[in-house]
Amino acid sequence: LTERKGFLRLKGNKNNLRISSQVAFVGLRQKEMGGSVETEMEFIPTTPNEEAGITIFQSDNYHYDLFITIRNGKKVAILRKTVGDMSVESAAVPVSNNLIRLKIILGPKKYTFLISEKHKWIEVGTALTNLISTEIAMVWSGALIGMYSSGNGSMCKNPADFNWFDAHFKQVKLSPF
């Protein structure tokens, strides 16, 4: 908070969310099945291994990550879904601004991941909530939602600066069918 006044600065290290070790991450516990989380982030990746964004994290093998990185020399947003021993990435969505908003809409059956540049929301993808549930992941603490930065094997050259983080949780009525 002192290097860039008013911003949370995360300096991505060599660790990532798939390794049980210290990664640059700040988050909170998901309290309800409905709601949304949103942040505004400035990040300038320089290599394809550098990434920063937001995650719904159940464990190192069960998490969904919406992040900014470099692919084929272009800055893009990607949704990565990690479930057990599988990890898949969405199609890359081009990003032109350094300052971008990232949002997750929480629902009882799915999460929706969005990015915004210039106040226009674009859906990057969705993910099923039950695939990272405590029963599937075999952890009993519930999911964490938060901001992260990773160099995936090396230190990030640039930090990820988060201007704010906003979380709204709401109870939802679940249907038995």
DODOPA-571496 format. One record per residue: residue in three letters; y, x, z of N, C-alpha, C in turn. Coordinates in steps of 0.2 Angstrom, whole numbers, plus 5000, padded with zeros to 4 digits. Atoms other than C-alpha are relative to their C-alpha. Layout:
ALAYXZYXZYXZ;...
% end
This chain:
LEU499450045000500050005000500650045000;THR499449965000501250155001500150034994;GLU499949975007500950234984500449964995;ARG499650055004501550084975500249945004;LYS499850054995502549974987499849934997;GLY500250075002501849794987499449994997;PHE500650005003500249834978499450035004;LEU500649974997498449864984499850054994;ARG500249955005497950024975499350025001;LEU500749984999496050054972499950064995;LYS500249955005495550224965499350014999;GLY500750005001493950214957499650075000;ASN500449944999492650344962499450004995;LYS500650005004490950394954499549955001;ASN500550054998490050254963500249934996;ASN499950065003489850084956499649945004;LEU500350064997489249904961499250005000;ARG500750005000487449944957499750055004;ILE500349954995487250084969500249995007;SER499850014993487150064988500450055003;SER499649954997488550174992500749985000;GLN499350025000490450174994500349994993;VAL499650025006491350094980500749985002;ALA499350034999493250054979500049935000;PHE500150074999493149874985500349975006;VAL499750034995494149754995499849924999;GLY500250075001493449574997500049965006;LEU500150044994493149425008499449954998;ARG500650045000491649305011500149944996;GLN499950065003491449154999499849955005;LYS500150044995491649015011499849934998;GLU500250075002491348855001499750014993;MET500350005006490448814985500549984994;GLY499450025005492148754976500650045001;GLY499349974999493848824973500150054995;SER499849955005494548974964500350065004;VAL499749944998495049154966500450034994;GLU499649975006496349244956500450065003;THR499649944998497249414956500450024994;GLU499649975006498549504945499950085001;MET500249935000498049684941500350044995;GLU499849955005498749834932499550055000;PHE500549955000497449954926500050024992;ILE500049975007497550074911499350055000;PRO500649965001495750134908500150064994;THR500049945005495550304898499450014997;THR500749995003493650304895499649945001;PRO500550054999492250184893499749995007;ASN500350004994491550224910500549975006;GLU499550024995493150174919500149925000;GLU499950085000493249984925500349985006;ALA499750034994494249884937500049924999;GLY499950075000494249694941499849965006;ILE500250044994493549564952499249984999;THR500750015000491749524957499849955005;ILE500350044995490649404966499450045001;PHE500549954998489449514975499649985006;GLN500550024995487849464984499750065003;SER500349944998487049634984500050054994;ASP499949955005486949794973499649974994;ASN500450025005485649704962500249924998;TYR499950075001486449524962500850005000;HIS499250015000488349514957500249994992;TYR499750015006489449454943500750035000;ASP499449965000490949564938500449984994;LEU499550015006492449524927500550065000;PHE499749944999493249684923500450024993;ILE499749975006494449784911499750074999;THR500249945002493849934902500250024993;ILE499949985007493850024886499350004996;ARG500650005004492549984872500350024993;ASN499849985007492650064854500850025000;GLY499349985000494350134859500549955001;LYS499550064999495149964863499949985007;LYS500050034993495549894880499849935000;VAL500450075001494449734883499949985007;ALA500250034994493949614897499249984998;ILE500750015000492049594900499749975006;LEU500450034994490949484911499350035000;ARG500649974999489449584917499649955005;LYS500450034995488049484925499450045002;THR500549964997486849584936499549955004;VAL500550044996485249484942499450045000;GLY500649974999483849584949500050074996;ASP500049945004483349724936500349994993;MET499750025006484349634922500750015001;SER499349995001486149674917500249984993;VAL499750015006487049594903500749995000;GLU499250015001488849594896500149954995;SER499850055004489749464888500350044994;ALA499649975006490649494871500750025003;ALA499349974997492249604874500549954997;VAL499450045002493849504874500650055000;PRO499449955000495349614868500549985005;VAL499450004995496749644880500550044998;SER499549965003498449704875500550025006;ASN499549984995499449704891499750045006;ASN500349964994499249824906500049965006;LEU500050054995499649684918499649944998;ILE500450065002498349544918499749975006;ARG500350044995497749404928499249994999;LEU500850015000495849384932499949945005;LYS500150064996495249214939499249984999;ILE500750035000493549144944500149935003;ILE500050074998493348954946499349995003;LEU500750004996491948924959499849925000;GLY500350075001490848774956499350005004;PRO500750004997489148714964499550034996;LYS500649985005488148754948500250064996;LYS499849955004489248884939500650035002;TYR499349965000490649014940500350004993;THR499749995007491849014926500550065001;PHE499649945000492749184923500550004994;LEU499550005004494449194915500550055000;ILE499549955000495849314910500649964997;SER499450035002497649274907500550064998;GLU499449965002499049374897500549954998;LYS499450045002500749294895499849925001;HIS500150074997500149134905499549964995;LYS500550045003498749084893499350025002;TRP500649984997497049074901499450004994;ILE500549995005495549134890499350005004;GLU500649994997493749104896499650054997;VAL500449945002492749264896499249985000;GLY500750025000491049174901499949965007;THR500250044994490149074914499350045003;ALA500749974997488649124926499849955005;LEU500350054995487449014936500150035007;THR500049984993487749014955499350025003;ASN500650004997485948994959499650074999;LEU500349945002485449164951500250065005;ILE499849954995486349264965500049975007;SER500050034993486049144979499650045005;THR500349964994485449214996499349994999;GLU500750015000483749144993499750044994;ILE500249965006483549234976500150085002;ALA499949934998484349394982499750035006;MET500449984994483449394998500550045005;VAL499549984995485049435008500349945004;TRP499850064996485749325022500749995002;SER499349994997487549365023500549954995;GLY499650045004488249255008500450054995;ALA499749955005489249324993500750025002;LEU499349984999490849424994500350004993;ILE499650005006492249404982500650045001;GLY499549964999493449534979500250054994;MET499749955005494349674969499650065001;TYR500349945000493549834964500250054994;SER499949955006493749994953499450055001;SER500649955001492350114947500150044994;GLY500049965005492250264937499350014997;ASN500750005003490350244934499850074999;GLY500349935001489850424937500650055000;SER499449955000491650504937500649975003;MET499450034997493250474946500549974994;CYS499650035004494450354937500750054999;LYS499349975001496050444930500649965002;ASN499450044997497150304934499749955005;PRO500250054995497150184949500049934997;ALA499950075002496949994948500549985006;ASP499550034995498449914956500049935000;PHE500150085000498249734962500749985004;ASN499450024997499849644965499949955005;TRP500150054995499149494974499249984999;PHE500750025000497449414978500149935003;ASP500050074997497349224981499349964999;ALA500650045000495849124986500149935003;HIS500050074998495648934988499349985000;PHE500650035000494048864994500049935002;LYS500050074998493548684995499349985000;GLN500750034999492048585000499949964993;VAL500250055005491148494986499449965002;LYS500550044999489948354986499450024996;LEU500549985004488248414981499549944998;SER500550055002487048294971499350025001;PRO500749984999485248294976499650014993;PHE500450005007484748284957500450054995;
% end
